[in-house]
């Protein structure tokens, strides 16, 4: 999709009701319900994080958005694909500010180049006890990514046109800390498997954009 056309469509997105659970349920892992039941008390003190679904033009003015591949480490979200963003810190005025700051720190997109358009539905992540608050944002410049070496393994630049195709919806077998191997709904984007909370957020983005096209 041409980026100018995307900007025209995205200006209308705030007038569309959030699809929230309707979209999220399409990409919910089969074990999520059990995890939520185990987290009844922990949820009351859940931490908060902000993430950005950042859209931008490429050299041919086609619309892309960026995901990141996290480093392999001893932790719950090791080597997973996610949006840039992170935990709300004391210096952050809002979760939107946290998402913008973390995006700059993780992939080097200048804060002043980022224009946040819209807040999406929050998603709870049971394993790490986080509520994630996603935002749709744009930068009108072609980004020059600079990766935070100890957190980000790679950036994944996804063509919006490819993402909107139903061909990227798959069922993938993944290993989790709760089960050895589980079949989960997922997106296959640029050869990477995207599942869990990131896939749930992407599902809402996809459903809302398809209402505008």
QUIMO-V745967 format. One record per residue. N is the residue number from 0. RES is the residue in one small letter. PHI is phi in whole degrees, -180 to 180 (NA if undefined). OMEGA is omega in radians with two decimals (none if undefined). Layout:
N;RES;PHI;OMEGA
N;RES;PHI;OMEGA
This chain:
0;x;NA;3.09
1;x;-61;-3.05
2;x;-67;3.09
3;x;-63;3.08
4;x;-67;3.10
5;x;-62;3.12
6;x;-62;3.13
7;x;-64;-3.14
8;x;-69;-3.07
9;x;-67;3.09
10;x;-67;-3.13
11;x;-96;-2.95
12;x;-66;-3.12
13;x;-69;3.11
14;x;-90;-3.13
15;x;-99;3.09
16;x;-62;3.07
17;x;-63;3.13
18;x;-87;2.95
19;x;42;-2.99
20;x;-61;3.13
21;x;-58;3.13
22;x;-77;-3.08
23;x;-60;-3.06
24;x;-62;3.12
25;x;-64;-3.03
26;x;-120;-3.11
27;x;-77;3.04
28;x;-64;-3.04
29;x;-65;-3.09
30;x;-95;-3.04
31;x;-62;-3.11
32;x;-59;3.13
33;x;-63;-3.14
34;x;-65;3.14
35;x;-62;3.12
36;x;-65;3.11
37;x;-72;-3.03
38;x;-101;-3.04
39;x;-52;-3.13
40;x;-79;-3.10
41;x;-62;-3.11
42;x;-57;-3.10
43;x;-61;-3.13
44;x;-118;-3.10
45;x;-63;3.05
46;x;-78;-3.09
47;x;-126;3.11
48;x;-142;3.06
49;x;-117;3.11
50;x;-131;3.14
51;x;-116;2.84
52;x;-94;-2.98
53;x;-98;-3.14
54;x;-104;-3.06
55;x;-162;3.10
56;x;-87;2.96
57;x;-98;-3.05
58;x;-65;3.12
59;x;-104;3.14
60;x;67;3.01
61;x;-85;-3.06
62;x;-83;3.04
63;x;-130;2.92
64;x;-135;-2.99
65;x;-114;2.94
66;x;-118;3.10
67;x;-126;2.99
68;x;-99;-3.11
69;x;-77;3.12
70;x;-62;3.00
71;x;-81;-3.10
72;x;-154;3.11
73;x;-82;-3.12
74;x;-171;-3.01
75;x;-65;-3.02
76;x;-103;3.13
77;x;-56;3.03
78;x;58;3.10
79;x;-97;3.07
80;x;-92;-3.12
81;x;-149;2.95
82;x;-81;2.96
83;x;-64;-3.11
84;x;148;-3.13
85;x;179;-2.98
86;x;-67;3.03
87;x;-66;-3.13
88;x;-114;-3.09
89;x;-59;-3.10
90;x;-77;-3.09
91;x;-83;3.10
92;x;-74;-3.09
93;x;-153;3.06
94;x;-66;3.04
95;x;-61;3.11
96;x;-64;3.10
97;x;-62;3.14
98;x;-64;3.14
99;x;-67;-3.13
100;x;-60;-3.11
101;x;-66;3.09
102;x;-64;3.06
103;x;-62;-3.10
104;x;-66;-3.04
105;x;-82;-3.06
106;x;-129;2.95
107;x;81;3.10
108;x;-75;-3.08
109;x;-57;-3.10
110;x;-57;-3.10
111;x;-70;3.12
112;x;-89;-3.02
113;x;-99;3.11
114;x;-119;-3.13
115;x;-82;-3.06
116;x;-98;-2.86
117;x;-164;3.04
118;x;-98;3.10
119;x;-96;-3.14
120;x;-74;3.13
121;x;-71;3.14
122;x;-131;3.09
123;x;-94;3.12
124;x;-113;-3.07
125;x;-59;-3.04
126;x;-58;-3.11
127;x;-105;3.12
128;x;56;3.12
129;x;-122;2.82
130;x;-95;3.14
131;x;-104;3.14
132;x;-110;-3.09
133;x;-93;3.12
134;x;-132;2.97
135;x;-87;-3.11
136;x;-140;3.08
137;x;-133;2.86
138;x;-130;-3.07
139;x;-85;3.07
140;x;-95;2.99
141;x;-71;-3.04
142;x;-68;2.93
143;x;-111;-2.99
144;x;-77;3.06
145;x;-130;-2.95
146;x;-84;3.01
147;x;-74;-2.87
148;x;-60;-3.03
149;x;-88;-3.14
150;x;-120;-2.97
151;x;-113;3.11
152;x;-82;-3.08
153;x;-163;2.95
154;x;-99;3.14
155;x;-122;-3.10
156;x;-95;-3.03
157;x;-102;3.06
158;x;-73;-3.09
159;x;-59;3.14
160;x;-59;3.12
161;x;-64;-3.11
162;x;-62;-3.09
163;x;-74;3.08
164;x;-76;3.08
165;x;-70;-3.11
166;x;-65;-3.10
167;x;-86;3.11
168;x;-85;-3.09
169;x;-140;2.88
170;x;-111;-3.06
171;x;-121;3.06
172;x;-97;-3.09
173;x;-126;3.05
174;x;-99;3.10
175;x;-127;3.11
176;x;-75;-3.10
177;x;-105;-3.13
178;x;-142;-3.13
179;x;-65;-3.14
180;x;-144;-3.10
181;x;-137;3.04
182;x;-84;-3.11
183;x;-132;2.99
184;x;-70;-3.05
185;x;-157;2.94
186;x;-106;2.99
187;x;-108;-3.04
188;x;-125;-3.13
189;x;54;3.12
190;x;86;-3.14
191;x;-103;3.10
192;x;-92;-3.12
193;x;-118;-3.06
194;x;-140;3.08
195;x;69;-3.05
196;x;-60;3.14
197;x;-63;3.11
198;x;-67;3.12
199;x;-64;3.10
200;x;-66;3.11
201;x;-60;3.14
202;x;-63;3.10
203;x;-67;3.10
204;x;-59;-3.11
205;x;-62;-3.11
206;x;-64;-3.12
207;x;-72;3.12
208;x;-64;-3.12
209;x;-66;3.06
210;x;-70;-3.07
211;x;-94;-3.03
212;x;-83;none
